């Protein structure tokens, strides 16, 4: 395990954990975001659960590389889907940018984890 591996895992977890918890709790900002994308609060909560699970998987991946890689792969798929949903909804590309960047960071995490062995 390298410092870059640990740093990326913690950084991603620090992003996904609060966002996922906010979706699960259906805080007003997240309810507005769900409504903007024509998603039900229930579906948005499922997304939040997946984000929290991904964050936990990344942190557990510091002890078990396959778990971290699986979590990273799941988050990549989730973030690519998020970017596509924003673009298909007619949002400007800048609204899809955070999801795209997070997907790339998760790919970087996976690359570093694989390189670390």
HELIX and SHEET records of a PDB file:
HELIX    1   1 UNK A    3  UNK A   25  1                                  23    
HELIX    2   2 UNK A   28  UNK A   36  1                                   9    
HELIX    3   3 UNK A   41  UNK A   60  1                                  20    
HELIX    4   4 UNK A   65  UNK A   88  1                                  24    
HELIX    5   5 UNK A   93  UNK A  116  1                                  24    
END                                                                             
